[in-house]
Amino acid sequence: MASVSSSSHLNKTVRQQYMSLPQGQKCQVTYIWIDGTGETLRNKTRTLDTEPKSIEEIPEWNFDGSSTYQAEGSNSDMYLIPVCMFRDPFNLDPNKLVLCEVLKYNRLPAETNHRASCNKVMEKVKEHHIWFGMEQEYTLLGTDGHPFSWPPNGFPAPQGPYYCGVGANSAYGRDIVECHYKACLYAGIKICGTNAEVMPSQWEYQVGPCEGIEMGDHLWVSRFLLHRVCEDFGVVATLDPKPMKGNWNGTGCHTNVSTKEMREEGGLQYIEKAIDKLGKKHPEHIRVYDPHEGKDNIRRLTGLHETSSIHDFSAGVANRGASIRIPRQVGQEKKGYFEDRRPAANCDPYAVTKAIAITCLLEEEEKGAK
């Protein structure tokens, strides 16, 4: 039996008795932010007198940054700046989820607030209408840290039957996946699909296409929903890029990229130019494709298990062992998008999309302006 949390055993029928109580005109707003690790999300809830109709109607708030690895106790107040609002799939309408940027006491962005700088870059490239789609892989664990539904003292059968698998001996934890999918749709997340992955208890969902800053906003809130759904089921979702050593696939966040020029007739030439630019900046991108400057990804990008080596840059049509994959359909139609397969599952999507936008769209323009 998989190890699950004690909270998941609480009586949900009793809980529902209270959750169904009317709340009048009041609205619960849950503020969500990225803490000082750059990976973990925090949240807290307040009551507003009426349902907010726009993000401008959500007031700023604050929190104790000394308890989230973001400030010293002697100067711990941090500001929460609402930036994006979603429906709340746990407390239901009219209640809201609100993603926030974090500002320090001097109202400058906190160290792990990569949204602020990403947004500036996306404003600079907005005429290119850059679209992103990110494929978030994750692994389900019991509360003991062992993969969900794996034998307690051993391993399941080797990889092979699990990718897009069906059946109790192939798909572990589908209830969580389906509930997360529905929660994302209810909230307004641009989730576009899901599937079981190569390693048992490993899954993926896709978010996009999203334009500009919207990509990071939607992926971060989708992660919050994932962790929150897993909490209800008493299990853990880890974004560790290599949760299990040995002959098991790692966990990534493949990032699909397309500009207006790439989507038009003859767009393949713009895709190839972008790939050439990315190849020249490979080390710089590796440093921002996980929260620890490549130290996480080095365990995953080995050249095995459908990855390229972290030390080399490569590209190819339909090649899942390359740094950059051009889908076969794109190669045939000569337009569309490319897939950067290097970002780790625990990457910050703001850092990833910012780096891609700068390398592919801004650096040449800035050189020309000098």
C-alpha positions as CSV (number, residue, x, y, z in Angstrom):
1,M,0.0,0.0,0.0
2,A,1.4,3.4,-1.0
3,S,2.3,5.8,1.8
4,V,-0.2,8.6,1.9
5,S,-0.7,11.5,4.3
6,S,-2.9,11.4,7.4
7,S,-4.9,14.4,6.2
8,S,-6.2,12.4,3.2
9,H,-7.9,10.0,5.6
10,L,-10.0,12.8,7.1
11,N,-13.8,12.5,6.6
12,K,-14.5,14.2,3.3
13,T,-18.3,13.9,3.8
14,V,-18.1,16.0,7.0
15,R,-15.9,18.5,5.1
16,Q,-18.4,18.9,2.3
17,Q,-21.1,19.8,4.9
18,Y,-19.2,22.9,5.7
19,M,-18.0,23.6,2.1
20,S,-21.6,23.8,0.9
21,L,-22.6,26.5,3.4
22,P,-23.6,29.8,1.7
23,Q,-21.1,32.7,2.0
24,G,-23.4,35.6,1.1
25,Q,-21.7,38.3,-1.1
26,K,-18.3,37.6,0.4
27,C,-15.4,36.3,-1.7
28,Q,-12.4,34.2,-0.7
29,V,-9.3,35.2,-2.5
30,T,-6.2,32.9,-2.3
31,Y,-2.9,34.7,-3.0
32,I,-0.2,32.5,-4.5
33,W,3.5,33.3,-4.8
34,I,6.9,31.7,-5.4
35,D,9.0,31.5,-2.3
36,G,12.8,32.0,-1.9
37,T,13.7,28.5,-3.2
38,G,12.4,29.5,-6.7
39,E,10.6,26.2,-6.9
40,T,8.1,26.0,-4.1
41,L,4.7,27.9,-4.0
42,R,3.1,29.4,-1.0
43,N,-0.5,30.7,-0.5
44,K,-2.8,32.3,2.0
45,T,-6.4,33.5,1.8
46,R,-8.3,36.6,2.7
47,T,-12.0,37.7,2.4
48,L,-13.1,40.5,0.1
49,D,-16.6,42.1,0.5
50,T,-17.6,41.4,-3.1
51,E,-16.4,39.3,-6.0
52,P,-13.6,41.0,-7.9
53,K,-14.2,41.5,-11.6
54,S,-10.6,42.2,-12.6
55,I,-7.1,42.0,-11.2
56,E,-7.2,45.7,-10.5
57,E,-9.8,45.0,-7.8
58,I,-7.5,42.7,-5.9
59,P,-5.6,44.7,-3.2
60,E,-1.9,44.3,-2.5
61,W,-1.1,42.2,0.6
62,N,2.0,41.2,2.5
63,F,3.6,38.2,4.2
64,D,6.5,37.3,6.5
65,G,9.4,36.7,4.2
66,S,11.6,35.4,7.0
67,S,9.5,32.2,7.0
68,T,9.7,31.7,3.2
69,Y,13.5,32.1,2.7
70,Q,13.0,35.6,1.4
71,A,14.0,38.0,4.2
72,E,15.6,38.5,7.5
73,G,13.4,38.5,10.6
74,S,14.4,42.1,11.4
75,N,13.0,43.3,8.1
76,S,10.6,40.6,7.0
77,D,7.6,42.2,5.4
78,M,7.3,41.4,1.7
79,Y,4.7,42.8,-0.7
80,L,2.3,40.6,-2.7
81,I,1.4,42.3,-6.0
82,P,-1.6,40.6,-7.8
83,V,-0.9,40.0,-11.5
84,C,-3.2,37.3,-12.7
85,M,-6.6,36.0,-11.5
86,F,-8.3,32.6,-11.9
87,R,-11.4,30.8,-10.8
88,D,-11.0,28.7,-7.7
89,P,-11.7,25.0,-8.4
90,F,-11.5,24.1,-4.7
91,N,-13.8,26.7,-3.1
92,L,-15.7,27.2,-6.4
93,D,-17.3,30.5,-7.7
94,P,-17.3,33.3,-6.8
95,N,-13.9,32.6,-5.1
96,K,-10.6,33.3,-6.8
97,L,-7.0,32.3,-7.1
98,V,-4.6,35.1,-7.6
99,L,-1.0,34.8,-8.7
100,C,1.3,37.5,-7.2
101,E,4.7,38.9,-7.8
102,V,6.8,39.4,-4.7
103,L,8.5,42.7,-3.9
104,K,11.0,43.4,-1.2
105,Y,10.6,46.1,1.5
106,N,12.0,48.7,-1.0
107,R,9.5,47.6,-3.6
108,L,12.2,46.0,-5.9
109,P,11.5,42.5,-7.2
110,A,12.5,39.7,-4.8
111,E,15.5,37.5,-6.0
112,T,13.2,34.7,-7.2
113,N,10.7,37.1,-8.8
114,H,11.8,36.4,-12.4
115,R,8.4,37.6,-13.7
116,A,9.2,41.2,-13.5
117,S,12.2,41.1,-15.8
118,C,10.5,38.5,-18.1
119,N,7.5,40.8,-18.5
120,K,9.8,43.6,-19.7
121,V,11.3,41.4,-22.3
122,M,7.9,40.2,-23.5
123,E,6.8,43.8,-24.0
124,K,9.9,44.4,-26.2
125,V,9.1,41.4,-28.5
126,K,5.3,41.7,-28.5
127,E,5.2,42.6,-32.2
128,H,6.6,39.0,-32.9
129,H,3.6,37.5,-31.1
130,I,5.8,34.8,-29.6
131,W,3.8,31.7,-28.5
132,F,4.9,29.1,-26.0
133,G,3.7,25.7,-25.1
134,M,5.3,23.9,-22.1
135,E,5.1,20.2,-21.4
136,Q,5.2,19.8,-17.6
137,E,6.4,16.3,-16.5
138,Y,6.1,15.2,-12.9
139,T,6.4,12.1,-10.8
140,L,3.9,11.0,-8.1
141,L,5.5,10.0,-4.8
142,G,4.2,8.6,-1.6
143,T,4.8,10.7,1.6
144,D,7.8,8.4,2.2
145,G,9.4,9.7,-1.0
146,H,9.0,6.4,-2.8
147,P,7.3,6.5,-6.2
148,F,3.6,6.0,-5.9
149,S,2.4,2.4,-6.4
150,W,6.0,1.1,-6.8
151,P,6.8,-2.1,-4.9
152,P,7.8,-1.1,-1.3
153,N,11.2,-2.8,-1.5
154,G,11.8,-3.1,-5.2
155,F,11.1,-1.9,-8.6
156,P,8.3,-2.3,-11.2
157,A,8.8,-3.9,-14.5
158,P,11.2,-2.1,-16.9
159,Q,10.1,0.9,-18.9
160,G,8.0,0.0,-22.0
161,P,4.3,-0.4,-21.2
162,Y,3.8,2.8,-19.3
163,Y,4.0,5.6,-21.8
164,C,0.4,6.5,-22.7
165,G,-0.5,3.3,-21.0
166,V,-3.9,2.0,-19.8
167,G,-4.7,-0.5,-17.1
168,A,-4.0,-1.0,-13.4
169,N,-0.6,-2.6,-14.2
170,S,0.5,0.3,-16.4
171,A,-1.1,3.6,-15.2
172,Y,-0.5,4.6,-11.6
173,G,-2.5,7.5,-10.1
174,R,-4.8,8.4,-13.0
175,D,-7.4,9.8,-10.6
176,I,-5.0,12.6,-9.6
177,V,-4.3,13.3,-13.3
178,E,-7.9,13.6,-14.2
179,C,-8.8,15.7,-11.2
180,H,-5.9,18.1,-12.0
181,Y,-7.0,18.4,-15.6
182,K,-10.6,19.3,-14.6
183,A,-9.3,21.8,-12.0
184,C,-7.2,23.5,-14.6
185,L,-10.1,23.8,-17.0
186,Y,-12.4,25.2,-14.3
187,A,-9.8,27.7,-13.2
188,G,-9.2,28.9,-16.8
189,I,-5.7,27.5,-17.2
190,K,-4.8,26.9,-20.9
191,I,-4.2,23.2,-20.4
192,C,-4.3,21.4,-23.7
193,G,-3.6,17.8,-22.9
194,T,-2.1,15.1,-20.7
195,N,-0.6,11.6,-20.9
196,A,1.2,9.0,-18.9
197,E,5.0,9.1,-19.3
198,V,7.8,6.6,-19.8
199,M,8.6,5.9,-16.2
200,P,5.8,4.4,-14.1
201,S,4.1,7.0,-11.8
202,Q,5.4,9.7,-14.1
203,W,2.9,11.9,-16.0
204,E,2.8,15.0,-18.2
205,Y,0.4,17.7,-19.0
206,Q,0.7,20.5,-21.6
207,V,-0.1,24.2,-21.2
208,G,-0.4,26.5,-24.2
209,P,-0.3,28.0,-26.6
210,C,0.2,31.1,-24.5
211,E,1.6,34.4,-25.7
212,G,4.4,36.2,-23.9
213,I,4.1,36.5,-20.1
214,E,1.0,34.4,-20.0
215,M,3.0,31.2,-20.4
216,G,4.7,31.6,-17.0
217,D,1.5,32.7,-15.3
218,H,-0.5,29.7,-16.4
219,L,2.2,27.2,-15.8
220,W,2.9,28.3,-12.3
221,V,-0.8,28.3,-11.3
222,S,-1.2,24.9,-13.0
223,R,1.6,23.7,-10.7
224,F,-0.2,25.1,-7.7
225,L,-3.3,23.2,-8.7
226,L,-1.3,20.0,-9.1
227,H,0.2,20.2,-5.6
228,R,-3.2,21.1,-4.2
229,V,-4.9,18.2,-5.9
230,C,-2.2,15.8,-4.7
231,E,-2.6,17.2,-1.2
232,D,-6.3,16.1,-1.3
233,F,-5.2,12.6,-2.3
234,G,-2.4,12.4,0.2
235,V,0.5,12.0,-2.2
236,V,3.3,14.3,-3.5
237,A,4.1,15.5,-7.0
238,T,7.8,16.1,-7.4
239,L,9.4,18.1,-10.3
240,D,12.8,16.7,-9.6
241,P,14.5,16.3,-13.0
242,K,15.8,12.8,-12.1
243,P,13.8,11.4,-9.2
244,M,15.0,7.8,-9.7
245,K,18.6,6.8,-10.5
246,G,19.4,4.1,-13.0
247,N,17.6,3.1,-16.1
248,W,14.6,5.3,-15.7
249,N,13.6,8.4,-17.6
250,G,14.2,11.9,-16.1
251,T,11.6,14.6,-15.9
252,G,11.6,17.7,-18.1
253,C,9.6,20.6,-19.2
254,H,10.0,20.7,-23.0
255,T,9.3,24.2,-24.3
256,N,7.6,24.7,-27.7
257,V,8.3,28.1,-29.4
258,S,6.7,29.9,-32.3
259,T,6.7,33.4,-33.6
260,K,4.4,35.1,-36.1
261,E,7.1,34.8,-38.7
262,M,7.6,31.0,-38.0
263,R,3.9,30.3,-38.4
264,E,3.7,32.0,-41.9
265,E,4.7,30.5,-45.2
266,G,8.4,29.9,-45.4
267,G,8.6,30.1,-41.6
268,L,11.2,27.3,-41.5
269,Q,14.0,29.7,-42.3
270,Y,13.1,31.7,-39.1
271,I,13.0,28.5,-37.1
272,E,16.5,27.5,-38.4
273,K,17.9,31.0,-37.6
274,A,16.5,30.8,-34.1
275,I,18.1,27.3,-33.6
276,D,21.4,28.6,-34.8
277,K,21.2,31.5,-32.2
278,L,20.3,29.1,-29.4
279,G,23.3,26.8,-30.3
280,K,25.7,29.8,-29.8
281,K,24.2,30.4,-26.3
282,H,23.9,26.8,-25.1
283,P,25.9,27.2,-21.8
284,E,23.9,30.4,-20.9
285,H,20.6,28.6,-21.5
286,I,21.6,25.6,-19.5
287,R,22.3,27.9,-16.5
288,V,18.7,29.2,-16.5
289,Y,16.9,25.9,-17.4
290,D,16.8,24.8,-13.8
291,P,16.9,26.7,-10.5
292,H,20.5,25.6,-9.7
293,E,22.3,26.8,-12.8
294,G,22.4,23.4,-14.4
295,K,23.2,21.3,-11.4
296,D,19.8,19.6,-11.5
297,N,19.7,19.1,-15.2
298,I,23.2,17.5,-15.3
299,R,21.5,14.4,-13.7
300,R,18.9,14.3,-16.5
301,L,20.7,15.5,-19.7
302,T,23.0,12.5,-20.1
303,G,22.5,11.7,-23.7
304,L,20.4,8.7,-22.6
305,H,16.6,8.3,-22.0
306,E,15.5,10.6,-24.8
307,T,17.8,13.4,-23.8
308,S,20.8,15.2,-25.4
309,S,24.1,15.6,-23.4
310,I,24.2,18.7,-21.3
311,H,27.6,19.4,-22.7
312,D,26.6,19.4,-26.4
313,F,24.1,21.3,-28.6
314,S,22.2,19.4,-31.3
315,A,19.1,19.8,-33.4
316,G,17.1,17.5,-35.7
317,V,13.8,16.7,-37.3
318,A,11.7,14.3,-35.1
319,N,14.8,13.6,-33.0
320,R,14.0,13.2,-29.3
321,G,17.7,12.8,-28.5
322,A,18.5,16.3,-29.7
323,S,18.6,19.6,-27.7
324,I,16.1,21.1,-30.2
325,R,13.5,19.0,-32.1
326,I,11.8,20.2,-35.2
327,P,8.5,18.1,-35.4
328,R,8.2,16.1,-38.6
329,Q,5.1,17.9,-39.6
330,V,6.9,21.3,-39.4
331,G,9.7,19.9,-41.5
332,Q,7.2,18.9,-44.2
333,E,5.1,22.1,-44.1
334,K,8.1,24.4,-43.8
335,K,6.5,26.4,-41.0
336,G,5.3,26.1,-37.4
337,Y,7.4,25.8,-34.3
338,F,10.4,24.1,-32.6
339,E,10.7,22.3,-29.3
340,D,13.5,23.1,-26.9
341,R,13.9,19.8,-24.9
342,R,16.5,21.1,-22.4
343,P,14.5,22.8,-19.7
344,A,14.1,20.7,-16.5
345,A,10.8,19.9,-14.9
346,N,11.6,22.3,-12.0
347,C,12.6,25.2,-14.3
348,D,11.1,28.6,-13.7
349,P,9.0,29.2,-16.9
350,Y,9.7,33.0,-16.7
351,A,13.4,32.4,-16.8
352,V,13.1,29.9,-19.7
353,T,10.8,32.0,-21.9
354,K,12.8,35.2,-21.2
355,A,16.1,33.5,-22.2
356,I,14.5,32.1,-25.4
357,A,12.9,35.5,-26.3
358,I,16.2,37.4,-25.8
359,T,18.3,34.9,-27.7
360,C,16.0,34.5,-30.6
361,L,14.5,37.9,-31.0
362,L,16.4,40.6,-29.1
363,E,20.1,40.2,-29.3
364,E,20.4,40.8,-33.0
365,E,18.2,43.9,-32.7
366,E,20.3,45.3,-29.9
367,K,23.5,44.7,-31.9
368,G,22.0,46.6,-34.8
369,A,21.0,49.5,-32.6
370,K,24.6,50.0,-31.4
